[in-house]
Amino acid sequence: MAKKKNLIQRVETWRYDLPLHCPFCGVKAIDPESDSDPAGDLCKHVLFLAHDEGFELRTDKFNALMKIQGVEDDDIDLSDKGYDGFTDRVELENAIKFAIYTPAPSFFGVYIGFSPTEDE
C-alpha cells in the first residue's frame, strides 16, 4: 500500500475580524485592527502568507517544498484554484494552513501556513 501524503492541514474560517495566533508558539500573526504590514513581524513557524492576488511572504522552506525557488509569483502554475489551491498542496507533516475569507460580495481570501521547526 502506498504511503499517504502528509498534506498541510486546512482550517477555514469566515471570521476575518479576529486576530490569528501561531498554533505552535502563540505569537500574533494577523491582527485586523493593526495598520502594520502583516509580513513584517512574523514568528519562525510561518511558511507563507498569501491572498487571492499573490504572496506577501514565501520562506525558503516553502519555496523548496513547492519547488519554486527563484520563480516569480506570476510564473507559478495556479491552475488548481489559485493561491488557495496551490498552498493546499504543501506536503509537510504537522503543517497547518488557515484560509480566512471575507463575506460576500468579495469572498477575498487570505492564506497563512505554519509548520513546526526541525527541533520541535
N, C-alpha and C positions, 0 to 999 in steps of 0.2 A: 504494500500500500504506500502511495506517495505521501511524503510528509506535508502536512497542511502549512500553508504560508502564515507567517506572523504579521498579518496586516495591521496597520495602525487602528486602534480603537477609535470609534467615532461617537462624539456626543453632540447632538443637535439641539439648538435652542432658539427661541424667538425672543428671549429676554436680553435684547441688545442694550438695555438701560442699566444693567448691573455690572459691577466690576468683575473681572475674571482673574483668579489667582492660579499660580502654578500648582499642579497637583502633587509635585514632588517636594518643593521647598516652601510653598506658601507665599512667595513674592507676588505682588500685584502685577499682572501682565497687561491688562487692559482696564482703563478707567474712563468710562464715557463722560464723566464730569470734568476731565482734565483736558487742557488745550495742548499739552506737551505731545511730542512725537512718540507714538507707542513703540517704535523700533529703537528708541534711544537708550532705554534703561531696562533691558530685559535680563532675566536670570540665565544661568548657564544651561538650563534644561530646554530652552526654546530651540526648535528645529527650523521653523519657518513662520512667517507672518505674511498672509496674503489676503486679498479681497478679490472681488469679481473683475477688477481692472488690472491686476498684476500682483507681483510680490513686493512687499516692503522690506522683507529680510529673508535671505536664504543663507543658512550656515554652510560651512564646508562639509559637515557631516551629512546634511540634507542633500547637497549637490552630489556628493559621492554616492549616496544611497540611490538617488534617482538618475545617476549617470548624466548629469547636466553641468559638470564643471566647465566653466568658460562659455556656456551657452547663454545668450541673451534671452530675456523673457519672451520676446516676440518670436523666437525660434523654437520654443518648446512645443511639442505636439500636445495640444489641448483638445483633441478630438473626443475625449471621454468626459464631456460635461464641464469643460473649462478648468479653472484653477481648483475648484471644489473637487471635481472628479480626479484630477491629476494628483492632488495631495492625499486622496483616499488610497492611492496605490503604494504608499510608503510601506516597506516591509522591514519592520523593526519591532522586536519583542518589547512589550510594555509601553510602546509609544501611544500617545493619546492626542487626538485632534478634536478641537472644539470648532464647530461650524455654527456661527451666530448670524441670524438673519433679521433684517428689519421687516416689519409687516408691509402689506400692500399699501400703495401700489408698486413700490420699488423692488421689494424682496431682495435687496442688496445683501450680499454675504461677506462675512469676514471669517478667515480661517487661521487658526493658530495651532501649531503642533508642538508637543513637548515629548521629551524622552529622558529616561534616567541617564546619568553619566556612567562611564565604564566602571567606576569604583562604587556604584550603588547597587 
